[in-house]
Amino acid sequence: MSEPITRIAVIGLGYIGLPTAAVFASNGIDVVGIDVNDAAIASINAGRPHFGEPNLDALVRRVVESGKLRATATMEPADAFIIAVPTPITGHGIASQPDISYVEAAARAIAPVLARGNLVILESTSPVGTTERIADILAELRPDLSFPATAGELADIQLAHCPERVLPGRILEEVVNNARVIGGITRKCAQRALLLYKIFVRGECRLTSARTAELAKLSENAYRDVNIAFANELANICDVLDINVWDLIRMANLHPRVNILQPGPGVGGHCIAVDPWFIVARAPDEAKLITTARLINDARPAQIVGKVAEKTGHLARPTIACLGLSYKRDVDDLRESPAVEVVRLLAEAHFADLLIVEPHITHLPAALSGLTLADFDQALAKSDVVLLLVDHMSFLRVDRAKLSGKIIIDTRGAW
């Protein structure tokens, strides 16, 4: 019989780790959050999240005040450890490689406090084999304990992969209600992880192997990437053939078994723009369609800049209002945002003055150093060109009279 889990350590208090920690804490579990960011630790311990997410501020404040959640930079013993650290890529394009160094560092930090009966779960989206890599690191550092590779179902330590599958802006709702894939290195590992997640998960939980769970999450995001790439390729074709791509897609989607997605300036976020490369890295010769889709979507920002240059070529030095920087509507998340890349390339091209509008942030990212944020109304008043990069609701409510006489470039089909 497995020991009950009453204390959890969550390693990484970002967009996934903090909501997960807070939800566990709200269900009566003692949770310690581990992070290397001192400012984030201080903010959380004061009851304030260090990033925006609907309803998270009230939840964090409540569980911190109740004493069920606290943050620290020092690893502590627990019954279960949940790793929710970044898994970025290095390189660019087909040279992209997954970087699991943060995951490996988390495993090394856990090792000294690990005890018989503990459960270690990897939530970070990772290339296939990463959960086994964690087990290898722990086994090397803790030879006094047994692990699934050698002891199977009788191992002292259980390990599983349970990838997050939530959408920024709806994290607290989806972390509870979405179905979960729980992959154990052994069946006992998966069953132990299932007991942990059933503390708060209302969605269906499916048990599988760790490697299948790893590839399942990557496949979900690669599927989305491929379908978006089809839409973006249609947009490129329509530009050549002088066809309105938005009208085209509306017509095609009248077919009962066709549902073409909407094109845009590219693909962003911490998942879809990154995870397909994890598959390519493990099976490059087989992942031809996935590779092509990634390259199509990565090329979109430069194509948008080319379109802007073409439409403004008759102006000596236009002023462009660049509307939106986040990777999706009505969030403050700039990770892998194609809008940021479009603005960066426009600034690098030096053929226009840029007025950058993003109502969800207070300062620009390092990639846009030297540029400044502008007020929406002032940007519209001063601009010759309005470039819609993100379809924030505040942009869609604009008085159309303010757009009169301006060159409009709508990358979202929102206007």
HUGI-V802077 format. One record per pair of residues at least 4 apart in sequence whose ideal C-beta (glycine too) atoms are under 8 Angstrom apart, sorted by sequence separation. I is the first residue (numbers start at 1). J is the second residue. D is the distance in whole Angstrom. If there is no record, write none. Layout:
# HUGI-V802077
I|J|D ; I|J|D
This chain:
# HUGI-V802077
12|16|7 ; 13|17|5 ; 14|18|7 ; 15|19|7 ; 16|20|6 ; 17|21|6 ; 18|22|6 ; 19|23|6 ; 20|24|7 ; 21|25|6 ; 22|26|6 ; 23|27|7 ; 25|29|6 ; 37|41|7 ; 38|42|6 ; 39|43|6 ; 40|44|6 ; 41|45|6 ; 42|46|6 ; 44|48|7 ; 49|53|7 ; 52|56|8 ; 55|59|6 ; 56|60|6 ; 57|61|6 ; 58|62|6 ; 59|63|6 ; 60|64|6 ; 61|65|6 ; 62|66|6 ; 64|68|8 ; 72|76|7 ; 91|95|4 ; 92|96|6 ; 100|104|6 ; 101|105|6 ; 102|106|6 ; 103|107|7 ; 104|108|7 ; 105|109|6 ; 106|110|6 ; 107|111|7 ; 110|114|6 ; 114|118|5 ; 122|126|6 ; 126|130|4 ; 129|133|6 ; 130|134|7 ; 131|135|7 ; 132|136|6 ; 133|137|7 ; 134|138|6 ; 135|139|6 ; 136|140|6 ; 137|141|6 ; 138|142|6 ; 139|143|7 ; 146|150|6 ; 147|151|6 ; 148|152|6 ; 151|155|4 ; 166|170|7 ; 167|171|7 ; 170|174|5 ; 171|175|6 ; 172|176|7 ; 173|177|6 ; 174|178|5 ; 184|188|7 ; 185|189|5 ; 186|190|7 ; 187|191|6 ; 188|192|6 ; 189|193|6 ; 190|194|6 ; 191|195|7 ; 192|196|7 ; 193|197|6 ; 194|198|6 ; 195|199|8 ; 197|201|5 ; 201|205|6 ; 208|212|4 ; 209|213|7 ; 210|214|6 ; 211|215|7 ; 212|216|6 ; 213|217|7 ; 214|218|7 ; 215|219|6 ; 216|220|7 ; 217|221|7 ; 218|222|6 ; 219|223|6 ; 220|224|7 ; 221|225|6 ; 222|226|6 ; 223|227|7 ; 224|228|6 ; 225|229|6 ; 226|230|7 ; 227|231|7 ; 228|232|6 ; 229|233|6 ; 230|234|7 ; 231|235|7 ; 232|236|7 ; 233|237|6 ; 234|238|6 ; 235|239|7 ; 236|240|7 ; 237|241|6 ; 238|242|8 ; 243|247|7 ; 244|248|7 ; 245|249|6 ; 246|250|7 ; 247|251|6 ; 248|252|6 ; 249|253|6 ; 250|254|7 ; 254|258|8 ; 268|272|8 ; 269|273|6 ; 270|274|6 ; 271|275|5 ; 272|276|8 ; 274|278|7 ; 275|279|7 ; 276|280|6 ; 277|281|6 ; 278|282|7 ; 279|283|6 ; 280|284|6 ; 283|287|5 ; 287|291|5 ; 288|292|6 ; 289|293|6 ; 290|294|7 ; 291|295|7 ; 292|296|6 ; 293|297|6 ; 294|298|6 ; 295|299|6 ; 296|300|7 ; 299|303|6 ; 300|304|6 ; 301|305|7 ; 302|306|6 ; 303|307|7 ; 304|308|7 ; 305|309|6 ; 306|310|6 ; 307|311|6 ; 308|312|6 ; 309|313|6 ; 326|330|8 ; 327|331|8 ; 333|337|8 ; 337|341|7 ; 338|342|6 ; 339|343|7 ; 340|344|6 ; 341|345|6 ; 342|346|6 ; 343|347|6 ; 344|348|6 ; 345|349|6 ; 364|368|4 ; 374|378|6 ; 375|379|6 ; 376|380|7 ; 377|381|6 ; 378|382|6 ; 379|383|6 ; 391|395|7 ; 392|396|7 ; 393|397|7 ; 398|402|6 ; 400|404|7 ; 410|414|6 ; 12|17|4 ; 13|18|4 ; 24|29|4 ; 25|30|8 ; 35|40|5 ; 43|48|5 ; 44|49|7 ; 63|68|5 ; 64|69|5 ; 91|96|5 ; 126|131|7 ; 146|151|4 ; 148|153|8 ; 150|155|8 ; 151|156|7 ; 166|171|5 ; 184|189|3 ; 208|213|6 ; 238|243|4 ; 243|248|6 ; 253|258|6 ; 267|272|5 ; 268|273|5 ; 326|331|5 ; 328|333|7 ; 364|369|7 ; 374|379|4 ; 390|395|7 ; 391|396|6 ; 398|403|7 ; 403|408|6 ; 410|415|5 ; 11|17|7 ; 25|31|4 ; 35|41|6 ; 43|49|7 ; 44|50|7 ; 63|69|4 ; 64|70|7 ; 90|96|7 ; 91|97|5 ; 114|120|8 ; 124|130|8 ; 139|145|8 ; 184|190|3 ; 237|243|8 ; 238|244|7 ; 239|245|8 ; 252|258|5 ; 253|259|6 ; 267|273|5 ; 312|318|5 ; 326|332|6 ; 327|333|6 ; 334|340|6 ; 346|352|6 ; 380|386|7 ; 10|17|5 ; 24|31|5 ; 43|50|4 ; 49|56|5 ; 89|96|5 ; 90|97|5 ; 138|145|8 ; 148|155|5 ; 167|174|6 ; 183|190|6 ; 184|191|7 ; 198|205|7 ; 238|245|4 ; 253|260|6 ; 266|273|8 ; 280|287|5 ; 284|291|7 ; 326|333|6 ; 327|334|7 ; 347|354|6 ; 364|371|6 ; 388|395|6 ; 408|415|7 ; 10|18|8 ; 13|21|7 ; 33|41|8 ; 49|57|6 ; 89|97|6 ; 122|130|6 ; 139|147|4 ; 146|154|7 ; 147|155|5 ; 166|174|4 ; 182|190|5 ; 184|192|7 ; 197|205|6 ; 208|216|7 ; 252|260|6 ; 279|287|5 ; 312|320|7 ; 326|334|6 ; 327|335|6 ; 346|354|6 ; 356|364|7 ; 364|372|7 ; 22|31|8 ; 48|57|7 ; 60|69|7 ; 89|98|6 ; 90|99|5 ; 122|131|5 ; 138|147|6 ; 146|155|5 ; 147|156|7 ; 148|157|8 ; 165|174|7 ; 166|175|5 ; 184|193|6 ; 325|334|6 ; 327|336|6 ; 364|373|6 ; 10|20|6 ; 21|31|5 ; 40|50|4 ; 89|99|6 ; 110|120|7 ; 139|149|7 ; 146|156|5 ; 147|157|6 ; 148|158|7 ; 235|245|5 ; 238|248|6 ; 280|290|6 ; 327|337|4 ; 363|373|7 ; 10|21|4 ; 33|44|6 ; 39|50|7 ; 49|60|5 ; 87|98|6 ; 88|99|5 ; 139|150|7 ; 145|156|4 ; 146|157|7 ; 148|159|6 ; 164|175|7 ; 182|193|5 ; 194|205|6 ; 234|245|6 ; 249|260|5 ; 276|287|8 ; 279|290|6 ; 280|291|5 ; 326|337|6 ; 327|338|7 ; 343|354|7 ; 362|373|8 ; 21|33|5 ; 48|60|7 ; 87|99|7 ; 122|134|6 ; 135|147|5 ; 145|157|6 ; 147|159|7 ; 166|178|7 ; 182|194|5 ; 308|320|7 ; 325|337|6 ; 327|339|7 ; 356|368|7 ; 361|373|7 ; 403|415|8 ; 8|21|7 ; 37|50|8 ; 47|60|6 ; 48|61|7 ; 87|100|6 ; 107|120|8 ; 135|148|6 ; 136|149|7 ; 165|178|6 ; 194|207|6 ; 249|262|7 ; 326|339|7 ; 343|356|6 ; 10|24|8 ; 47|61|4 ; 120|134|7 ; 135|149|6 ; 165|179|8 ; 234|248|7 ; 249|263|8 ; 276|290|5 ; 280|294|7 ; 325|339|5 ; 18|33|7 ; 87|102|7 ; 142|157|8 ; 165|180|7 ; 182|197|7 ; 234|249|7 ; 276|291|8 ; 324|339|5 ; 325|340|5 ; 356|371|6 ; 358|373|7 ; 8|24|6 ; 17|33|7 ; 44|60|7 ; 86|102|5 ; 87|103|6 ; 165|181|8 ; 191|207|7 ; 246|262|8 ; 356|372|7 ; 357|373|7 ; 47|64|4 ; 85|102|4 ; 132|149|7 ; 180|197|6 ; 190|207|4 ; 276|293|7 ; 277|294|6 ; 322|339|8 ; 354|371|6 ; 356|373|6 ; 357|374|6 ; 359|376|7 ; 386|403|6 ; 17|35|8 ; 46|64|8 ; 47|65|6 ; 85|103|6 ; 120|138|7 ; 162|180|6 ; 163|181|6 ; 190|208|7 ; 231|249|7 ; 245|263|6 ; 276|294|5 ; 325|343|7 ; 356|374|6 ; 357|375|7 ; 376|394|7 ; 380|398|7 ; 396|414|6 ; 45|64|7 ; 103|122|7 ; 138|157|7 ; 162|181|7 ; 190|209|8 ; 355|374|4 ; 357|376|5 ; 376|395|8 ; 395|414|7 ; 396|415|8 ; 13|33|5 ; 44|64|7 ; 83|103|6 ; 85|105|8 ; 162|182|5 ; 187|207|7 ; 322|342|7 ; 386|406|5 ; 388|408|8 ; 8|29|6 ; 10|31|6 ; 13|34|8 ; 85|106|5 ; 103|124|6 ; 138|159|8 ; 161|182|8 ; 162|183|7 ; 180|201|6 ; 189|210|8 ; 322|343|5 ; 347|368|7 ; 381|402|7 ; 385|406|6 ; 386|407|7 ; 388|409|7 ; 391|412|4 ; 7|29|7 ; 8|30|7 ; 9|31|8 ; 10|32|8 ; 12|34|7 ; 13|35|4 ; 102|124|8 ; 135|157|8 ; 160|182|6 ; 161|183|5 ; 357|379|5 ; 376|398|8 ; 380|402|5 ; 384|406|6 ; 385|407|4 ; 386|408|5 ; 387|409|5 ; 388|410|5 ; 389|411|6 ; 390|412|7 ; 6|29|7 ; 7|30|5 ; 8|31|5 ; 9|32|5 ; 10|33|5 ; 11|34|5 ; 12|35|6 ; 83|106|5 ; 103|126|6 ; 160|183|6 ; 180|203|6 ; 182|205|6 ; 184|207|7 ; 344|367|5 ; 347|370|7 ; 355|378|8 ; 356|379|8 ; 380|403|7 ; 383|406|6 ; 384|407|6 ; 385|408|8 ; 386|409|7 ; 388|411|6 ; 389|412|8 ; 391|414|4 ; 5|29|7 ; 6|30|6 ; 7|31|8 ; 8|32|8 ; 9|33|8 ; 10|34|7 ; 11|35|8 ; 13|37|8 ; 83|107|7 ; 114|138|6 ; 135|159|5 ; 160|184|4 ; 176|200|6 ; 179|203|4 ; 180|204|8 ; 181|205|8 ; 182|206|7 ; 183|207|8 ; 185|209|8 ; 273|297|7 ; 322|346|7 ; 344|368|6 ; 347|371|6 ; 355|379|4 ; 385|409|7 ; 387|411|7 ; 388|412|6 ; 7|32|7 ; 9|34|6 ; 44|69|8 ; 45|70|6 ; 134|159|6 ; 159|184|7 ; 160|185|7 ; 175|200|8 ; 176|201|6 ; 177|202|5 ; 178|203|5 ; 179|204|4 ; 180|205|5 ; 181|206|6 ; 182|207|5 ; 183|208|5 ; 184|209|7 ; 185|210|5 ; 273|298|8 ; 340|365|6 ; 343|368|6 ; 377|402|8 ; 18|44|7 ; 44|70|8 ; 45|71|5 ; 100|126|6 ; 107|133|8 ; 111|137|7 ; 158|184|7 ; 159|185|5 ; 175|201|8 ; 176|202|6 ; 177|203|5 ; 179|205|7 ; 180|206|7 ; 182|208|7 ; 183|209|5 ; 184|210|6 ; 234|260|7 ; 320|346|7 ; 341|367|8 ; 380|406|8 ; 388|414|6 ; 13|40|6 ; 44|71|4 ; 83|110|8 ; 100|127|7 ; 103|130|6 ; 107|134|5 ; 111|138|5 ; 158|185|8 ; 176|203|8 ; 179|206|7 ; 181|208|6 ; 183|210|4 ; 334|361|7 ; 340|367|6 ; 355|382|6 ; 388|415|6 ; 13|41|8 ; 98|126|7 ; 110|138|7 ; 114|142|6 ; 131|159|6 ; 158|186|7 ; 183|211|7 ; 235|263|4 ; 332|360|4 ; 340|368|7 ; 343|371|7 ; 355|383|6 ; 81|110|5 ; 98|127|5 ; 104|133|7 ; 108|137|6 ; 112|141|8 ; 116|145|6 ; 131|160|7 ; 160|189|5 ; 183|212|6 ; 231|260|6 ; 234|263|7 ; 331|360|7 ; 332|361|5 ; 41|71|4 ; 100|130|6 ; 103|133|8 ; 104|134|8 ; 107|137|4 ; 111|141|4 ; 131|161|4 ; 158|188|6 ; 159|189|6 ; 160|190|6 ; 183|213|3 ; 230|260|7 ; 231|261|5 ; 267|297|4 ; 330|360|7 ; 13|44|6 ; 18|49|6 ; 40|71|7 ; 41|72|6 ; 103|134|7 ; 107|138|6 ; 111|142|5 ; 114|145|7 ; 130|161|8 ; 155|186|7 ; 158|189|4 ; 162|193|6 ; 181|212|8 ; 182|213|7 ; 183|214|7 ; 230|261|7 ; 231|262|6 ; 232|263|5 ; 266|297|6 ; 267|298|8 ; 325|356|7 ; 334|365|5 ; 18|50|8 ; 31|63|8 ; 41|73|6 ; 160|192|7 ; 181|213|5 ; 231|263|4 ; 232|264|7 ; 266|298|7 ; 320|352|5 ; 322|354|6 ; 326|358|7 ; 358|390|8 ; 360|392|7 ; 18|51|8 ; 26|59|6 ; 81|114|8 ; 100|133|7 ; 104|137|6 ; 108|141|7 ; 153|186|5 ; 155|188|8 ; 160|193|4 ; 183|216|8 ; 227|260|8 ; 228|261|6 ; 231|264|8 ; 267|300|8 ; 318|351|8 ; 319|352|7 ; 320|353|7 ; 322|355|7 ; 324|357|7 ; 325|358|4 ; 352|385|7 ; 359|392|6 ; 19|53|7 ; 22|56|7 ; 75|109|5 ; 152|186|6 ; 153|187|7 ; 155|189|8 ; 158|192|5 ; 227|261|5 ; 232|266|8 ; 266|300|4 ; 317|351|7 ; 318|352|5 ; 319|353|5 ; 320|354|6 ; 321|355|5 ; 322|356|5 ; 323|357|5 ; 324|358|6 ; 326|360|6 ; 38|73|7 ; 75|110|6 ; 78|113|8 ; 126|161|7 ; 153|188|5 ; 158|193|7 ; 162|197|6 ; 181|216|5 ; 228|263|8 ; 265|300|6 ; 266|301|5 ; 317|352|6 ; 318|353|7 ; 319|354|8 ; 320|355|7 ; 322|357|7 ; 326|361|8 ; 359|394|6 ; 15|51|7 ; 23|59|8 ; 26|62|7 ; 33|69|7 ; 35|71|6 ; 77|113|4 ; 149|185|8 ; 181|217|7 ; 228|264|8 ; 264|300|7 ; 265|301|6 ; 317|353|7 ; 319|355|6 ; 321|357|6 ; 325|361|7 ; 13|50|8 ; 14|51|7 ; 19|56|6 ; 22|59|5 ; 26|63|5 ; 31|68|6 ; 32|69|8 ; 33|70|7 ; 34|71|8 ; 36|73|6 ; 75|112|7 ; 76|113|6 ; 81|118|7 ; 83|120|7 ; 87|124|5 ; 120|157|7 ; 122|159|8 ; 148|185|4 ; 301|338|5 ; 305|342|6 ; 15|53|7 ; 18|56|7 ; 22|60|5 ; 25|63|4 ; 30|68|6 ; 31|69|5 ; 32|70|6 ; 33|71|4 ; 34|72|6 ; 35|73|7 ; 75|113|6 ; 77|115|6 ; 79|117|7 ; 80|118|7 ; 81|119|7 ; 83|121|7 ; 86|124|7 ; 87|125|6 ; 118|156|8 ; 119|157|8 ; 120|158|7 ; 121|159|7 ; 122|160|7 ; 123|161|8 ; 125|163|6 ; 148|186|5 ; 266|304|8 ; 300|338|6 ; 304|342|5 ; 308|346|7 ; 357|395|8 ; 29|68|7 ; 31|70|8 ; 32|71|8 ; 33|72|7 ; 34|73|7 ; 79|118|6 ; 80|119|4 ; 81|120|5 ; 82|121|5 ; 83|122|5 ; 84|123|5 ; 85|124|6 ; 87|126|5 ; 117|156|7 ; 118|157|6 ; 119|158|5 ; 120|159|5 ; 121|160|5 ; 122|161|5 ; 123|162|6 ; 124|163|8 ; 125|164|7 ; 228|267|6 ; 265|304|5 ; 312|351|8 ; 325|364|8 ; 19|59|8 ; 28|68|7 ; 32|72|6 ; 34|74|7 ; 78|118|7 ; 79|119|7 ; 80|120|7 ; 81|121|7 ; 83|123|6 ; 84|124|6 ; 87|127|8 ; 116|156|4 ; 117|157|8 ; 118|158|8 ; 119|159|8 ; 120|160|8 ; 121|161|7 ; 122|162|8 ; 123|163|6 ; 301|341|4 ; 305|345|5 ; 309|349|7 ; 312|352|7 ; 325|365|8 ; 22|63|5 ; 25|66|8 ; 34|75|6 ; 80|121|7 ; 82|123|6 ; 83|124|6 ; 116|157|8 ; 119|160|7 ; 121|162|5 ; 123|164|5 ; 148|189|6 ; 297|338|8 ; 301|342|5 ; 305|346|6 ; 18|60|7 ; 26|68|7 ; 34|76|8 ; 225|267|6 ; 309|351|6 ; 25|68|4 ; 87|130|8 ; 114|157|7 ; 302|345|6 ; 325|368|8 ; 25|69|4 ; 32|76|5 ; 228|272|7 ; 301|345|6 ; 305|349|7 ; 308|352|8 ; 342|387|8 ; 32|78|7 ; 343|389|8 ; 22|69|6 ; 225|272|5 ; 342|389|6 ; 21|69|6 ; 224|272|5 ; 225|273|8 ; 161|210|5 ; 135|185|6 ; 160|210|6 ; 163|213|6 ; 221|271|5 ; 225|275|8 ; 339|389|4 ; 83|134|7 ; 159|210|7 ; 162|213|7 ; 163|214|7 ; 221|272|5 ; 225|276|5 ; 338|389|8 ; 339|390|5 ; 131|183|7 ; 161|213|4 ; 165|217|7 ; 132|185|7 ; 160|213|8 ; 161|214|5 ; 163|216|7 ; 222|275|7 ; 321|374|7 ; 323|376|8 ; 131|185|6 ; 163|217|4 ; 221|275|4 ; 222|276|4 ; 273|327|8 ; 165|220|7 ; 221|276|6 ; 323|379|8 ; 218|275|5 ; 222|279|6 ; 13|71|6 ; 217|275|7 ; 218|276|7 ; 268|326|8 ; 269|327|5 ; 321|379|4 ; 268|327|3 ; 269|328|7 ; 321|380|6 ; 218|278|5 ; 219|279|7 ; 268|328|7 ; 21|82|8 ; 218|279|5 ; 321|382|8 ; 329|390|6 ; 20|82|6 ; 274|336|6 ; 321|383|4 ; 328|390|7 ; 329|391|5 ; 330|392|6 ; 226|289|6 ; 229|292|7 ; 230|293|8 ; 233|296|6 ; 270|333|8 ; 273|336|4 ; 319|382|6 ; 320|383|6 ; 323|386|7 ; 327|390|8 ; 329|392|6 ; 330|393|6 ; 11|75|8 ; 20|84|6 ; 215|279|7 ; 226|290|7 ; 229|293|4 ; 232|296|6 ; 269|333|7 ; 319|383|5 ; 320|384|7 ; 321|385|7 ; 323|387|7 ; 324|388|7 ; 325|389|7 ; 326|390|6 ; 329|393|7 ; 17|82|7 ; 225|290|7 ; 228|293|8 ; 229|294|8 ; 232|297|6 ; 270|335|5 ; 273|338|8 ; 318|383|8 ; 319|384|5 ; 320|385|4 ; 321|386|5 ; 322|387|5 ; 323|388|5 ; 324|389|4 ; 325|390|7 ; 9|75|7 ; 268|334|8 ; 269|335|6 ; 270|336|7 ; 318|384|4 ; 319|385|7 ; 320|386|8 ; 321|387|7 ; 323|389|6 ; 324|390|3 ; 326|392|8 ; 9|76|6 ; 17|84|3 ; 226|293|4 ; 229|296|4 ; 236|303|7 ; 268|335|7 ; 269|336|6 ; 318|385|5 ; 320|387|6 ; 322|389|6 ; 323|390|7 ; 324|391|7 ; 9|77|8 ; 16|84|5 ; 17|85|8 ; 222|290|5 ; 225|293|5 ; 229|297|5 ; 232|300|5 ; 239|307|7 ; 268|336|4 ; 269|337|8 ; 324|392|6 ; 9|78|4 ; 225|294|6 ; 228|297|6 ; 267|336|8 ; 268|337|4 ; 315|384|6 ; 323|392|8 ; 342|411|8 ; 7|77|8 ; 8|78|6 ; 11|81|6 ; 14|84|7 ; 119|189|8 ; 268|338|5 ; 315|385|8 ; 7|78|5 ; 8|79|7 ; 9|80|7 ; 10|81|8 ; 11|82|7 ; 12|83|7 ; 13|84|8 ; 14|85|8 ; 222|293|8 ; 267|338|6 ; 268|339|7 ; 324|395|7 ; 7|79|5 ; 8|80|5 ; 9|81|5 ; 10|82|5 ; 11|83|5 ; 12|84|4 ; 14|86|7 ; 121|193|6 ; 225|297|6 ; 266|338|3 ; 268|340|8 ; 312|384|7 ; 323|395|5 ; 6|79|6 ; 7|80|8 ; 8|81|8 ; 9|82|7 ; 11|84|7 ; 12|85|4 ; 119|192|5 ; 265|338|5 ; 312|385|6 ; 5|79|4 ; 8|82|6 ; 10|84|6 ; 11|85|6 ; 12|86|7 ; 119|193|6 ; 264|338|7 ; 265|339|6 ; 311|385|7 ; 4|79|7 ; 5|80|5 ; 34|109|7 ; 121|196|7 ; 266|341|7 ; 3|79|7 ; 266|342|8 ; 119|196|7 ; 265|342|5 ; 308|385|7 ; 132|210|7 ; 131|210|4 ; 132|211|8 ; 308|387|6 ; 84|164|7 ; 131|211|8 ; 129|211|7 ; 131|213|8 ; 128|211|5 ; 131|214|7 ; 130|214|6 ; 129|214|7 ; 304|389|8 ; 128|214|5 ; 127|214|7 ; 128|215|5 ; 126|214|6 ; 318|407|8 ; 12|102|8 ; 128|218|8 ; 127|218|8 ; 125|217|5 ; 125|218|7 ; 12|106|7 ; 11|106|5 ; 312|407|6 ; 125|221|8 ; 311|407|6 ; 11|109|7 ; 311|409|6 ; 11|110|7 ; 9|110|8 ; 168|269|7 ; 308|409|6 ; 307|409|7 ; 20|123|7 ; 304|409|8 ; 17|123|8 ; 16|123|6 ; 304|411|6 ; 16|124|8 ; 12|124|7 ; 59|172|7 ; 3|117|4 ; 5|119|7 ; 2|117|7 ; 53|168|7 ; 54|169|6 ; 56|171|7 ; 53|169|7 ; 54|170|7 ; 56|172|6 ; 80|196|6 ; 55|172|5 ; 53|171|5 ; 54|172|7 ; 53|172|7 ; 265|389|6 ; 20|164|7 ; 125|271|6 ; 265|411|4 ; 19|166|8 ; 264|411|6 ; 265|412|8 ; 16|164|5 ; 263|411|8 ; 264|412|6 ; 23|172|7 ; 125|274|8 ; 16|166|7 ; 125|275|6 ; 128|278|8 ; 262|412|7 ; 263|413|7 ; 127|278|4 ; 262|413|6 ; 19|171|5 ; 23|175|6 ; 126|278|7 ; 127|279|8 ; 15|168|6 ; 19|172|6 ; 23|176|7 ; 125|278|7 ; 129|282|8 ; 127|281|6 ; 128|282|5 ; 16|171|8 ; 20|175|6 ; 127|282|6 ; 15|171|7 ; 19|175|6 ; 169|328|8 ; 168|328|7 ; 169|330|7 ; 169|331|5 ; 168|331|5 ; 168|333|5 ; 246|413|4 ; 245|413|7 ; 29|199|7 ; 27|199|5 ; 27|200|5 ; 26|200|8 ; 24|199|7 ; 24|200|7 ; 23|200|5 ; 98|277|7 ; 97|277|8 ; 98|278|5 ; 96|277|4 ; 98|281|6 ; 86|270|8 ; 96|280|7 ; 97|281|6 ; 89|274|5 ; 96|281|7 ; 88|274|7 ; 94|280|7 ; 87|274|8 ; 8|196|8 ; 89|277|5 ; 89|278|8 ; 2|192|5 ; 5|195|7 ; 5|196|6 ; 87|278|8 ; 2|195|7 ; 5|199|8 ; 94|291|6 ; 93|294|8 ; 94|295|7 ; 93|295|7 ; 93|298|6 ; 15|270|7 ; 52|331|7 ; 52|332|5 ; 51|332|7 ; 51|333|8 ; 52|360|7 ; 15|333|7
